[in-house]
C-alpha cells in the first residue's frame, strides 16, 4: 500500500490525473480496475469513482508496486515460434496483451507490423499468437472466430477433477464490476458457454488436480469462472477462487497457462496454408511442482 498526501498544486485534479502524475508508468487500465475493486481510499473511505482530489487529502493506494511502476520495456519475452507471417510469444505474468505498457506496445518497438490475434488475461501466462502483416492478421482473426485454431490451457485446481468432463453453463458479464457470473440454466442476457477438460495428474494429499482445458466458446474469464462454478477453483485466482486456498499454497496469482495452439483449418487459409495441422506448444507442462 502507498499513502499519498495531495499538495496545494494538485488541488482540484481528477484522481486519475493525480495518481498517474505520481506513478507515470501505471497502466491506466490498471488504475480503473483498482477503482472498480475499490482499492483506493480517500481520507479513509473507499472510492469507486474518478473523483476530484483536494489539498491535504490522504490517499491510500492498494496497488502492488510492480503494477504501479509498470513493466520494464526491456523485459525478456521468449519467442516460442516465428516465421515470416506469425510469431508466438510466451507471455509472462503481470503483463497485459494490449493497452498502455503492454506486450503489444513493447513489440511494436521491435517489429514493423505486429498485432495480436487473441488475448489472455494479464495474470494468465503462456502462448499469445501475433500476426506480422495485415493479410495474416485478417486470416487468423477469422480462424479464431470460426474456432479453426484450437487453444489448450493448463490449470492447477483445488479439488478432484474427473478424468474428462464437458462443462456447459450460462455466463453473464458485468462490465462495470469486471466480473462474470455463471448459472446452470438459460437466463435472459446470459450466453451459453462450453469448456472441456481432461485430468493430467491428481495429488490426493493436497487435493490438487492438474487439468488440460479446452475452450469451445470464448467468453471473458470463462475458464476461471466455469471451473470455480464446478467446484474446481484455480489455485491463486483472487477473483473466482478461494482466499484460504490461495494462502495455503502461497499462490499469489492464478495458476493458469495458455499451453498450446493447434491450426485445424477447415477452409482455405491463403498464405497461411502451410500452418495446417501445425501444433505449437510449450516445452514443459507448468505447475507440476505444486503437485509434488
VEXBABA-275731 format. One line per 10 residues: number of its first residue (from 0); their letters; for each residue x, y, z of N, C-alpha, C. Coordinates in Angstrom, 1 decimal. Example, Ala and Ser with C-alpha at 12.3 -4.5 7.8 and 13.67 -1.06 7.14 Angstrom:
// VEXBABA-275731
0> AS> 13.2,-5.7,7.8,12.3,-4.5,7.8,13.2,-3.3,7.8; 12.8,-2.2,7.1,13.7,-1.1,7.1,12.9,0.0,7.9
END
This chain:
// VEXBABA-275731
0> XXXXXXXXXX> 0.8,-1.2,0.0,0.0,0.0,0.0,0.9,1.3,0.0; 0.5,2.2,-0.8,1.1,3.5,-0.8,0.2,4.6,-0.2; 0.7,5.5,0.6,-0.1,6.6,1.2,0.4,7.9,0.6; -0.5,8.7,0.0,-0.1,9.9,-0.6,-0.9,11.1,0.1; -0.3,12.2,0.1,-0.9,13.5,0.6,-0.9,14.5,-0.5; -2.1,14.9,-0.9,-2.3,15.9,-2.0,-1.7,17.2,-1.6; -0.8,17.8,-2.4,-0.3,19.1,-2.1,-1.1,20.2,-2.8; -0.7,21.4,-2.5,-1.5,22.6,-2.9,-1.6,22.6,-4.5; -0.5,22.3,-5.2,-0.5,22.4,-6.6,-1.4,21.4,-7.3; -1.8,20.3,-6.6,-2.6,19.2,-7.2,-4.1,19.4,-6.8
10> XXXXXXXXXX> -4.4,20.4,-6.0,-5.8,20.6,-5.6,-6.7,20.8,-6.8; -7.8,20.0,-6.8,-8.8,20.1,-7.9,-8.5,19.2,-9.1; -7.5,18.4,-9.0,-7.2,17.5,-10.1,-8.1,16.2,-10.0; -8.4,15.6,-11.2,-9.0,14.3,-11.2,-8.1,13.3,-10.5; -8.7,12.3,-9.8,-8.0,11.3,-9.1,-7.0,10.6,-10.1; -7.5,10.3,-11.3,-6.7,9.6,-12.3,-5.5,10.4,-12.7; -5.7,11.7,-12.9,-4.6,12.6,-13.3,-3.6,12.7,-12.2; -4.0,12.8,-10.9,-3.1,12.9,-9.8,-2.3,11.6,-9.6; -3.0,10.4,-9.6,-2.3,9.2,-9.4,-1.2,8.9,-10.5; -1.6,9.1,-11.8,-0.7,8.9,-12.9,0.4,9.9,-12.9
20> XXXXXXXXXX> 0.2,11.1,-12.3,1.3,12.0,-12.3,2.4,11.5,-11.2; 1.9,10.8,-10.2,2.8,10.3,-9.2,3.5,9.0,-9.7; 2.7,8.2,-10.5,3.2,6.9,-11.0,3.0,6.9,-12.5; 3.9,7.5,-13.2,3.8,7.7,-14.7,3.7,6.4,-15.5; 4.3,5.3,-14.9,4.3,4.0,-15.6,3.1,3.2,-15.3; 2.2,3.7,-14.5,1.0,2.9,-14.2,0.1,2.9,-15.4; -0.3,1.6,-15.8,-1.2,1.4,-16.8,-2.6,2.0,-16.4; -3.2,2.8,-17.3,-4.5,3.5,-16.9,-5.6,2.5,-16.7; -5.5,1.3,-17.5,-6.5,0.2,-17.3,-6.3,-0.4,-15.9; -5.1,-0.5,-15.4,-4.9,-1.0,-14.0,-5.5,0.0,-13.0
30> XXXXXXXXXX> -5.4,1.3,-13.3,-5.9,2.3,-12.3,-7.5,2.1,-12.2; -8.1,2.0,-13.4,-9.6,1.9,-13.4,-10.0,0.5,-12.8; -9.2,-0.5,-13.0,-9.5,-1.8,-12.4,-9.5,-1.6,-10.9; -8.5,-0.9,-10.4,-8.4,-0.7,-8.9,-9.6,0.1,-8.4; -10.1,1.1,-9.2,-11.3,1.8,-8.9,-12.5,0.9,-8.8; -12.6,0.0,-9.8,-13.8,-0.9,-9.8,-13.8,-1.8,-8.5; -12.6,-2.2,-8.1,-12.4,-3.0,-6.9,-12.4,-2.2,-5.6; -12.5,-0.9,-5.8,-12.4,0.0,-4.6,-11.2,-0.2,-3.8; -10.0,-0.3,-4.5,-8.7,-0.5,-3.9,-8.0,0.9,-3.6; -8.8,2.0,-3.7,-8.2,3.3,-3.4,-9.1,3.9,-2.3
40> XXXXXXXXXX> -8.5,4.5,-1.3,-9.2,5.2,-0.2,-8.8,6.6,-0.3; -9.8,7.5,0.0,-9.6,8.9,0.1,-10.1,9.3,1.5; -9.1,9.7,2.3,-9.4,10.1,3.7,-10.1,8.9,4.5; -9.6,7.7,4.2,-10.1,6.6,4.9,-11.4,5.9,4.3; -11.9,6.5,3.3,-13.1,5.9,2.7,-12.8,5.4,1.3; -13.3,4.2,1.0,-13.1,3.6,-0.4,-13.9,4.4,-1.4; -13.3,4.5,-2.6,-14.0,5.2,-3.7,-13.9,4.3,-4.9; -15.0,4.3,-5.7,-15.0,3.6,-6.9,-15.2,4.6,-8.1; -15.0,5.9,-7.8,-15.3,6.9,-8.8,-14.0,7.7,-9.0; -13.9,8.3,-10.3,-12.7,9.1,-10.6,-13.0,10.5,-10.1
50> XXXXXXXXXX> -13.0,10.7,-8.8,-13.4,12.0,-8.2,-12.3,13.0,-8.3; -12.6,14.2,-7.9,-11.6,15.3,-7.8,-11.0,15.2,-6.4; -9.6,15.4,-6.3,-8.9,15.4,-5.1,-8.7,16.9,-4.6; -8.4,17.0,-3.3,-8.3,18.4,-2.8,-7.0,18.4,-1.9; -6.5,19.6,-1.7,-5.4,19.8,-0.8,-5.5,19.1,0.5; -4.4,18.4,0.9,-4.3,17.7,2.1,-5.1,16.4,2.2; -5.8,16.0,1.1,-6.4,14.7,1.1,-5.4,13.6,1.3; -5.8,12.6,2.1,-4.9,11.4,2.3,-5.4,10.3,1.4; -4.6,9.8,0.5,-5.0,8.8,-0.5,-4.2,7.5,-0.2; -4.9,6.4,0.1,-4.3,5.1,0.2,-4.5,4.3,-1.1
60> XXXXXXXXXX> -3.4,3.8,-1.7,-3.5,3.1,-3.0,-3.1,1.7,-2.7; -4.0,0.8,-2.9,-3.8,-0.7,-2.7,-3.5,-1.3,-4.1; -2.4,-0.9,-4.7,-2.0,-1.5,-5.9,-0.5,-1.9,-5.7; -0.2,-3.1,-6.2,1.2,-3.7,-6.0,2.2,-2.8,-6.7; 3.4,-2.8,-6.1,4.5,-2.0,-6.7,4.8,-2.3,-8.1; 4.8,-3.6,-8.5,5.1,-3.9,-9.9,4.1,-3.3,-10.9; 2.8,-3.2,-10.5,1.8,-2.6,-11.4,2.0,-1.1,-11.3; 2.2,-0.5,-10.1,2.3,0.9,-10.0,3.5,1.4,-10.9; 4.6,0.6,-10.9,5.8,1.1,-11.6,5.9,0.6,-13.0; 4.9,-0.2,-13.4,4.8,-0.7,-14.8,5.8,-1.8,-15.1
70> XXXXXXXXXX> 5.7,-2.4,-16.2,6.6,-3.4,-16.6,7.8,-2.8,-17.4; 9.0,-3.2,-17.1,10.1,-2.7,-17.8,10.1,-3.0,-19.3; 10.4,-2.0,-20.1,10.3,-2.2,-21.6,11.4,-3.1,-22.1; 12.4,-3.4,-21.3,13.4,-4.3,-21.8,13.3,-5.7,-21.2; 12.1,-6.1,-20.7,11.9,-7.4,-20.1,12.0,-8.4,-21.3; 12.6,-9.6,-20.9,12.8,-10.6,-21.9,11.5,-11.4,-22.2; 11.1,-11.4,-23.4,9.8,-12.1,-23.8,10.3,-13.3,-24.7; 10.2,-14.5,-24.2,10.6,-15.6,-25.0,9.8,-15.8,-26.3; 10.4,-16.1,-27.4,9.7,-16.4,-28.7,9.7,-17.9,-28.8; 8.5,-18.5,-28.9,8.3,-19.9,-29.0,8.4,-20.4,-30.4
80> XXXXXXXXXX> 7.8,-19.5,-31.3,7.9,-19.9,-32.8,7.8,-18.6,-33.6; 8.5,-18.5,-34.7,8.4,-17.3,-35.6,8.7,-17.7,-37.0; 8.0,-17.1,-37.9,8.3,-17.2,-39.4,8.0,-15.9,-40.0; 7.9,-15.8,-41.3,7.7,-14.5,-42.0,6.3,-13.9,-41.7; 5.3,-14.7,-41.3,4.0,-14.2,-41.1,3.5,-14.1,-39.7; 4.0,-15.0,-38.8,3.5,-15.0,-37.4,4.6,-15.1,-36.4; 4.3,-14.8,-35.2,5.2,-15.0,-34.1,4.4,-15.4,-32.9; 4.9,-16.3,-32.1,4.2,-16.8,-30.9,5.1,-16.5,-29.7; 4.6,-15.6,-28.8,5.4,-15.3,-27.6,4.9,-16.1,-26.4; 5.8,-16.3,-25.4,5.5,-16.9,-24.1,5.3,-15.7,-23.1
90> XXXXXXXXXX> 4.1,-15.2,-22.9,3.8,-14.0,-22.1,4.0,-14.3,-20.7; 4.8,-13.5,-20.0,4.9,-13.6,-18.5,3.8,-13.1,-17.7; 3.8,-13.2,-16.4,2.8,-12.8,-15.6,2.8,-11.2,-15.5; 1.7,-10.6,-15.0,1.6,-9.2,-14.8,1.8,-8.3,-16.0; 1.4,-8.8,-17.2,1.6,-8.1,-18.4,0.3,-8.2,-19.3; -0.3,-7.1,-19.6,-1.5,-7.1,-20.5,-1.0,-7.4,-21.9; -1.9,-8.0,-22.7,-1.6,-8.2,-24.1,-1.8,-6.9,-24.9; -2.8,-6.1,-24.6,-3.0,-4.8,-25.2,-3.1,-3.7,-24.2; -3.0,-2.5,-24.6,-3.1,-1.3,-23.7,-1.8,-0.6,-23.6; -1.7,0.3,-22.7,-0.5,1.1,-22.4,0.5,0.1,-21.7
100> XXXXXXXXXX> 1.8,0.2,-22.1,2.8,-0.5,-21.4,2.5,-2.0,-21.4; 2.0,-2.5,-22.6,1.6,-3.9,-22.7,2.6,-4.7,-23.6; 2.3,-6.0,-23.7,3.1,-6.8,-24.6,3.1,-6.3,-26.1; 2.0,-5.8,-26.5,1.8,-5.3,-27.9,2.6,-4.0,-28.0; 2.6,-3.1,-27.1,3.3,-1.8,-27.2,4.8,-2.1,-27.2; 5.2,-3.1,-26.4,6.6,-3.4,-26.4,7.1,-4.0,-27.7; 6.3,-4.8,-28.3,6.7,-5.5,-29.6,6.6,-4.5,-30.8; 5.8,-3.5,-30.7,5.7,-2.5,-31.8,7.0,-1.7,-31.9; 7.8,-1.7,-30.9,9.1,-1.1,-30.9,10.1,-2.0,-31.6; 9.8,-3.2,-31.9,10.7,-4.2,-32.5,10.3,-4.7,-33.8
110> XXXXXXXXXX> 9.1,-4.5,-34.2,8.6,-5.0,-35.5,7.9,-3.9,-36.3; 8.1,-4.0,-37.6,7.4,-3.0,-38.5,5.9,-3.1,-38.4; 5.4,-4.3,-38.3,4.0,-4.6,-38.1,3.8,-5.7,-37.1; 3.0,-5.6,-36.1,2.8,-6.6,-35.2,1.4,-6.4,-34.5; 0.5,-7.4,-34.6,-0.8,-7.2,-33.9,-1.2,-8.6,-33.3; -1.8,-8.5,-32.1,-2.3,-9.8,-31.5,-3.5,-10.4,-32.2; -3.6,-11.7,-32.3,-4.7,-12.3,-32.9,-5.7,-12.8,-31.9; -5.4,-12.8,-30.6,-6.3,-13.1,-29.5,-5.6,-12.6,-28.2; -6.3,-12.7,-27.1,-5.8,-12.2,-25.8,-5.9,-13.2,-24.8; -5.1,-13.1,-23.7,-5.2,-13.8,-22.5,-5.1,-12.8,-21.4
120> XXXXXXXXXX> -5.6,-13.2,-20.2,-5.6,-12.2,-19.0,-4.2,-11.8,-18.6; -4.1,-10.7,-18.0,-2.8,-10.2,-17.5,-2.1,-11.2,-16.7; -2.8,-11.9,-15.8,-2.1,-12.9,-14.9,-2.2,-14.3,-15.4; -2.6,-14.5,-16.7,-2.5,-15.8,-17.3,-1.2,-15.8,-18.1; -0.4,-16.8,-17.9,0.9,-16.8,-18.6,0.7,-17.7,-19.9; 1.7,-17.6,-20.7,1.8,-18.6,-21.9,1.6,-18.0,-23.2; 1.2,-18.8,-24.2,1.3,-18.5,-25.6,0.3,-17.5,-26.1; 0.8,-16.5,-26.8,0.0,-15.5,-27.5,0.5,-15.4,-28.9; -0.5,-15.5,-29.9,-0.2,-15.5,-31.3,-0.3,-14.1,-31.9; 0.7,-13.7,-32.6,0.7,-12.4,-33.3,0.9,-12.5,-34.8
130> XXXXXXXXXX> 0.3,-11.6,-35.5,0.5,-11.5,-37.0,1.5,-10.5,-37.3; 2.3,-10.8,-38.3,3.4,-9.8,-38.7,3.1,-9.0,-39.9; 1.8,-9.3,-40.5,1.4,-8.5,-41.6,-0.1,-8.5,-41.6; -0.7,-7.5,-42.3,-2.2,-7.3,-42.3,-2.9,-8.5,-42.9; -2.4,-9.1,-43.9,-3.0,-10.3,-44.6,-3.1,-11.5,-43.6; -2.1,-11.7,-42.9,-2.1,-12.8,-41.9,-3.0,-12.5,-40.7; -3.1,-11.2,-40.3,-4.0,-10.8,-39.2,-5.4,-11.1,-39.6; -5.8,-10.7,-40.8,-7.2,-10.9,-41.3,-7.5,-12.4,-41.3; -6.6,-13.2,-41.8,-6.9,-14.7,-41.9,-7.0,-15.3,-40.5; -6.1,-15.0,-39.6,-6.1,-15.6,-38.3,-7.2,-15.1,-37.4
140> XXXXXXXXXX> -7.6,-13.8,-37.5,-8.8,-13.3,-36.8,-10.0,-14.1,-37.2; -10.2,-14.4,-38.5,-11.3,-15.2,-38.9,-11.2,-16.6,-38.5; -10.0,-17.2,-38.4,-9.8,-18.6,-38.0,-10.2,-18.7,-36.5; -9.8,-17.7,-35.7,-10.1,-17.8,-34.3,-11.6,-17.7,-34.1; -12.2,-16.8,-34.9,-13.7,-16.6,-34.8,-14.4,-17.9,-35.1; -13.9,-18.7,-36.1,-14.6,-19.9,-36.5,-14.0,-21.1,-35.8; -13.2,-20.9,-34.7,-12.7,-22.0,-33.9,-11.9,-23.0,-34.8; -11.1,-22.5,-35.7,-10.3,-23.3,-36.5,-8.8,-23.3,-36.0; -8.7,-22.6,-34.9,-7.4,-22.6,-34.1,-7.8,-23.1,-32.7; -7.2,-24.2,-32.3,-7.6,-24.8,-31.1,-6.6,-24.4,-30.0
150> XXXXXXXXXX> -7.1,-23.9,-28.9,-6.3,-23.4,-27.8,-6.5,-24.4,-26.6; -5.3,-24.7,-26.0,-5.4,-25.5,-24.8,-4.7,-24.8,-23.6; -5.2,-24.9,-22.5,-4.7,-24.3,-21.3,-4.4,-25.4,-20.2; -3.4,-25.1,-19.4,-3.1,-25.9,-18.2,-3.5,-25.1,-17.0; -4.3,-25.8,-16.1,-4.8,-25.2,-14.9,-4.5,-26.1,-13.7; -4.1,-25.5,-12.6,-3.9,-26.2,-11.4,-5.1,-25.8,-10.5; -6.0,-26.8,-10.2,-7.2,-26.6,-9.5,-7.3,-27.3,-8.1; -8.0,-26.7,-7.2,-8.3,-27.3,-5.9,-9.5,-28.2,-6.0; -9.4,-29.5,-5.8,-10.5,-30.4,-5.9,-10.1,-31.6,-6.8; -10.9,-32.6,-6.7,-10.6,-33.8,-7.5,-11.3,-33.8,-8.8
160> XXXXXXXXXX> -10.6,-33.5,-9.9,-11.3,-33.4,-11.2,-11.5,-34.8,-11.8; -12.6,-34.9,-12.6,-12.8,-36.2,-13.3,-11.8,-36.4,-14.3; -11.7,-37.6,-14.8,-10.8,-38.0,-15.9,-11.0,-37.1,-17.1; -12.3,-36.8,-17.4,-12.7,-36.0,-18.5,-14.1,-35.4,-18.2; -14.3,-34.1,-18.6,-15.6,-33.5,-18.4,-15.8,-32.5,-19.5; -17.1,-32.4,-19.9,-17.5,-31.4,-20.9,-18.5,-30.5,-20.2; -18.1,-29.3,-19.8,-19.0,-28.5,-19.0,-19.8,-27.5,-19.8; -21.1,-27.4,-19.5,-21.9,-26.4,-20.2,-22.7,-25.6,-19.2; -22.7,-24.3,-19.4,-23.4,-23.4,-18.4,-23.7,-22.1,-19.2; -24.1,-21.1,-18.4,-24.5,-19.8,-19.0,-23.8,-18.7,-18.2
170> XXXXXXXXXX> -23.3,-17.8,-19.0,-22.4,-16.7,-18.4,-23.0,-15.3,-18.7; -22.9,-14.5,-17.6,-23.3,-13.1,-17.8,-22.1,-12.2,-17.3; -21.7,-11.3,-18.2,-20.6,-10.4,-17.9,-21.1,-9.0,-17.3; -20.6,-8.7,-16.2,-20.9,-7.4,-15.6,-19.7,-6.5,-15.8; -19.8,-5.7,-16.9,-18.6,-4.9,-17.3,-18.2,-3.9,-16.2; -19.2,-3.3,-15.5,-18.9,-2.3,-14.5,-18.1,-2.9,-13.4; -18.4,-4.1,-13.0,-17.6,-4.7,-11.9,-16.5,-5.6,-12.4; -16.3,-5.8,-13.7,-15.3,-6.6,-14.3,-15.3,-8.0,-13.7; -16.5,-8.6,-13.7,-16.7,-9.9,-13.2,-17.8,-10.6,-14.0; -17.7,-11.9,-14.1,-18.7,-12.7,-14.8,-19.4,-13.6,-13.8
180> XXXXXXXXXX> -20.7,-14.0,-14.1,-21.5,-14.9,-13.3,-21.9,-16.1,-14.1; -21.9,-17.2,-13.4,-22.2,-18.5,-14.1,-23.5,-19.0,-13.5; -24.4,-19.5,-14.4,-25.7,-20.1,-14.0,-25.9,-21.4,-14.8; -26.5,-22.4,-14.2,-26.6,-23.7,-14.8,-27.7,-23.8,-15.9; -28.7,-22.9,-15.7,-29.9,-22.9,-16.6,-29.9,-21.6,-17.5; -30.5,-21.7,-18.7,-30.6,-20.5,-19.5,-31.3,-19.3,-18.8; -30.7,-18.1,-19.0,-31.3,-16.9,-18.4,-31.2,-15.8,-19.4; -32.1,-14.8,-19.3,-32.0,-13.7,-20.2,-30.7,-12.9,-20.0; -30.1,-12.6,-21.1,-28.8,-11.9,-21.2,-27.6,-12.8,-20.8; -27.8,-14.0,-20.6,-26.7,-15.0,-20.3,-26.3,-15.7,-21.6
190> XXXXXXXXXX> -25.0,-15.9,-21.8,-24.6,-16.6,-23.0,-24.2,-18.0,-22.7; -24.5,-18.9,-23.6,-24.1,-20.3,-23.4,-22.6,-20.5,-23.5; -22.0,-21.2,-22.6,-20.5,-21.5,-22.7,-20.3,-23.0,-22.5; -19.2,-23.4,-23.2,-18.8,-24.8,-23.1,-17.3,-24.9,-22.9; -16.9,-25.6,-21.9,-15.5,-25.8,-21.6,-15.3,-27.3,-21.3; -14.2,-27.9,-21.9,-13.9,-29.3,-21.6,-12.5,-29.4,-21.0; -12.3,-30.4,-20.2,-11.0,-30.6,-19.6,-10.7,-32.1,-19.5; -9.5,-32.5,-19.4,-9.1,-33.8,-19.1,-8.0,-33.8,-18.0; -8.0,-34.7,-17.1,-7.1,-34.8,-16.0,-5.7,-35.2,-16.4; -4.7,-34.4,-16.0,-3.4,-34.8,-16.2,-2.8,-35.5,-15.0
200> XXXXXXXXXX> -3.0,-35.0,-13.8,-2.5,-35.6,-12.6,-3.3,-35.1,-11.4; -3.3,-35.9,-10.3,-4.0,-35.6,-9.1,-3.2,-36.0,-7.9; -3.1,-35.1,-6.9,-2.5,-35.3,-5.7,-3.5,-35.4,-4.6; -3.7,-36.6,-4.1,-4.8,-36.8,-3.1,-4.5,-36.1,-1.8; -3.3,-36.1,-1.4,-3.0,-35.5,-0.1,-3.2,-34.0,-0.1; -2.9,-33.4,-1.2,-3.0,-31.9,-1.4,-4.4,-31.5,-2.0; -5.1,-32.5,-2.5,-6.4,-32.3,-3.2,-6.2,-31.3,-4.3; -5.2,-31.5,-5.1,-4.9,-30.7,-6.3,-5.0,-31.5,-7.6; -5.6,-30.9,-8.6,-5.7,-31.5,-9.9,-5.1,-30.6,-10.9; -4.3,-31.2,-11.8,-3.7,-30.6,-12.9,-4.5,-31.0,-14.2
210> XXXXXXXXXX> -5.1,-30.0,-14.9,-6.0,-30.3,-16.0,-5.6,-29.6,-17.2; -5.9,-30.3,-18.3,-5.8,-29.7,-19.7,-7.1,-29.2,-20.1; -7.2,-27.9,-20.3,-8.5,-27.3,-20.6,-8.6,-26.8,-22.0; -9.8,-27.0,-22.6,-10.1,-26.5,-24.0,-11.4,-25.8,-24.0; -11.3,-24.6,-24.7,-12.5,-23.7,-24.8,-13.2,-24.1,-26.1; -14.6,-24.2,-26.0,-15.4,-24.3,-27.2,-16.2,-23.1,-27.5; -16.2,-22.2,-26.5,-16.7,-20.8,-26.7,-15.7,-19.9,-26.1; -15.7,-18.6,-26.4,-14.6,-17.8,-25.9,-15.2,-16.5,-25.3; -15.5,-16.7,-24.0,-16.0,-15.5,-23.2,-15.1,-15.1,-22.1; -15.2,-13.9,-21.7,-14.4,-13.3,-20.6,-14.3,-14.2,-19.4
220> XXXXXXXXXX> -13.1,-14.5,-18.9,-12.9,-15.2,-17.7,-13.6,-16.6,-17.7; -13.9,-17.1,-18.9,-14.7,-18.4,-19.0,-14.1,-19.5,-18.2; -12.8,-19.8,-18.4,-12.1,-20.9,-17.8,-12.2,-20.8,-16.2; -11.7,-19.6,-15.8,-11.6,-19.4,-14.4,-13.0,-19.5,-13.7; -14.0,-18.8,-14.3,-15.3,-18.8,-13.6,-16.0,-20.2,-13.7; -15.9,-20.8,-14.9,-16.6,-22.1,-15.0,-16.0,-23.2,-14.2; -14.7,-23.2,-14.1,-14.0,-24.2,-13.2,-14.4,-24.0,-11.8; -14.4,-22.7,-11.3,-14.8,-22.4,-10.0,-16.3,-22.8,-9.7; -17.1,-22.6,-10.7,-18.5,-23.0,-10.6,-18.7,-24.5,-10.5; -17.7,-25.2,-11.0,-17.8,-26.7,-11.0,-17.0,-27.2,-9.8
230> XXXXXXXXXX> -16.8,-26.4,-8.8,-16.0,-26.8,-7.6,-14.6,-27.2,-7.8; -14.0,-26.5,-8.8,-12.6,-26.7,-9.1,-11.9,-25.3,-9.3; -11.9,-24.5,-8.2,-11.3,-23.2,-8.4,-9.8,-23.3,-8.7; -9.4,-22.4,-9.6,-8.0,-22.4,-9.9,-7.2,-21.8,-8.7; -6.1,-22.5,-8.4,-5.3,-22.0,-7.2,-4.7,-20.7,-7.6; -4.8,-19.7,-6.7,-4.2,-18.4,-6.9,-5.1,-17.4,-7.5; -6.3,-17.8,-7.9,-7.3,-16.9,-8.5,-8.0,-16.1,-7.5; -7.6,-14.8,-7.4,-8.2,-13.9,-6.4,-9.6,-13.5,-6.6; -10.1,-13.7,-7.9,-11.5,-13.2,-8.2,-12.5,-14.3,-8.1; -12.2,-15.5,-8.6,-13.2,-16.6,-8.6,-12.8,-17.8,-7.7
240> XXXXXXXXXX> -11.6,-17.7,-7.1,-11.1,-18.7,-6.3,-11.3,-18.5,-4.8; -10.5,-19.1,-4.0,-10.6,-19.0,-2.5,-9.4,-18.4,-1.9; -9.6,-17.4,-1.0,-8.5,-16.7,-0.4,-7.8,-17.7,0.5; -8.5,-18.6,1.2,-7.9,-19.6,2.1,-7.0,-20.6,1.4; -7.5,-21.0,0.2,-6.8,-22.0,-0.6,-5.5,-21.3,-1.2; -5.7,-20.1,-1.7,-4.6,-19.4,-2.3,-3.5,-19.2,-1.2; -3.9,-18.8,0.0,-2.9,-18.6,1.1,-2.3,-19.9,1.5; -3.0,-21.0,1.5,-2.5,-22.3,1.9,-1.3,-22.7,0.9; -1.5,-22.5,-0.3,-0.5,-22.9,-1.3,0.5,-21.7,-1.7; 0.3,-20.6,-1.0,1.2,-19.5,-1.3,1.2,-19.1,-2.7
250> XXXXXXXXXX> 0.1,-19.1,-3.3,-0.1,-18.7,-4.7,-0.6,-17.3,-4.8; 0.3,-16.4,-5.4,-0.1,-15.0,-5.4,-0.9,-14.7,-6.7; -0.9,-15.5,-7.6,-1.7,-15.3,-8.9,-2.2,-16.6,-9.4; -3.1,-16.5,-10.3,-3.8,-17.7,-10.9,-2.9,-18.7,-11.6; -3.0,-20.0,-11.3,-2.1,-21.0,-11.9,-2.8,-21.4,-13.2; -2.8,-20.6,-14.2,-3.4,-20.8,-15.5,-2.5,-20.4,-16.6; -2.3,-21.3,-17.6,-1.3,-21.1,-18.6,-1.9,-21.5,-20.0; -1.7,-20.6,-20.9,-2.0,-20.8,-22.3,-0.9,-21.7,-22.9; -1.2,-23.0,-23.1,-0.2,-24.0,-23.2,0.1,-24.4,-24.7; -0.9,-24.5,-25.5,-0.7,-24.9,-26.9,-1.7,-24.3,-27.9
260> XXXXXXXXXX> -1.3,-24.2,-29.1,-2.1,-23.7,-30.2,-2.0,-24.7,-31.4; -3.2,-25.2,-31.9,-3.2,-26.1,-33.0,-4.0,-25.5,-34.1; -3.4,-25.6,-35.3,-4.0,-25.0,-36.5,-4.8,-26.0,-37.3; -6.1,-26.0,-37.1,-7.0,-27.0,-37.7,-7.9,-26.4,-38.7; -7.3,-25.9,-39.8,-8.0,-25.1,-40.8,-9.0,-26.1,-41.6; -10.2,-25.7,-41.7,-11.2,-26.4,-42.4,-11.6,-25.7,-43.7; -11.0,-24.5,-43.9,-11.2,-23.8,-45.2,-9.9,-23.2,-45.6; -9.8,-22.7,-46.8,-8.6,-22.2,-47.4,-8.0,-21.1,-46.5; -6.7,-21.1,-46.3,-6.1,-20.1,-45.4,-5.0,-19.3,-46.2; -5.1,-19.2,-47.5,-4.2,-18.4,-48.3,-2.8,-18.5,-48.0
270> XXXXXXXXXX> -2.1,-17.5,-47.6,-0.6,-17.5,-47.4,-0.3,-18.3,-46.1; -1.3,-18.7,-45.3,-1.0,-19.4,-44.1,-1.4,-20.9,-44.2; -1.6,-21.4,-45.4,-2.0,-22.8,-45.6,-0.9,-23.7,-45.1; 0.3,-23.3,-45.0,1.4,-24.1,-44.5,1.3,-24.5,-43.0; 0.5,-23.7,-42.3,0.3,-23.9,-40.9,-0.7,-25.1,-40.6; -1.4,-25.5,-41.6,-2.4,-26.6,-41.5,-1.8,-27.8,-40.7; -2.4,-28.2,-39.6,-2.1,-29.3,-38.8,-0.8,-29.1,-37.9; -0.4,-27.8,-37.9,0.8,-27.5,-37.1,0.3,-27.3,-35.6; 1.1,-27.7,-34.7,0.8,-27.5,-33.3,2.0,-26.8,-32.6; 1.8,-25.7,-31.9,2.8,-25.0,-31.2,2.6,-25.2,-29.7
280> XXXXXXXXXX> 3.6,-25.6,-29.0,3.3,-25.9,-27.6,4.6,-25.5,-26.7; 4.4,-25.3,-25.5,5.5,-25.0,-24.6,6.2,-26.3,-24.3; 7.5,-26.2,-24.0,8.3,-27.4,-23.8,8.0,-28.2,-22.6; 7.5,-27.5,-21.6,7.3,-28.1,-20.3,5.9,-27.8,-19.8; 5.2,-28.8,-19.2,3.9,-28.6,-18.6,4.1,-27.8,-17.3; 3.4,-26.6,-17.2,3.6,-25.8,-16.0,2.9,-26.3,-14.7; 3.3,-25.8,-13.6,2.6,-26.0,-12.3,2.8,-27.4,-11.7; 3.6,-28.3,-12.3,3.7,-29.7,-11.8,4.3,-29.7,-10.4; 5.1,-28.7,-10.1,5.8,-28.7,-8.8,4.7,-28.6,-7.7; 3.6,-28.0,-7.9,2.6,-27.8,-6.9,2.0,-29.2,-6.5
290> XX> 2.1,-30.2,-7.3,1.5,-31.5,-7.0,2.5,-32.4,-6.4; 3.8,-32.0,-6.3,4.8,-32.9,-5.7,4.7,-32.9,-4.2
END
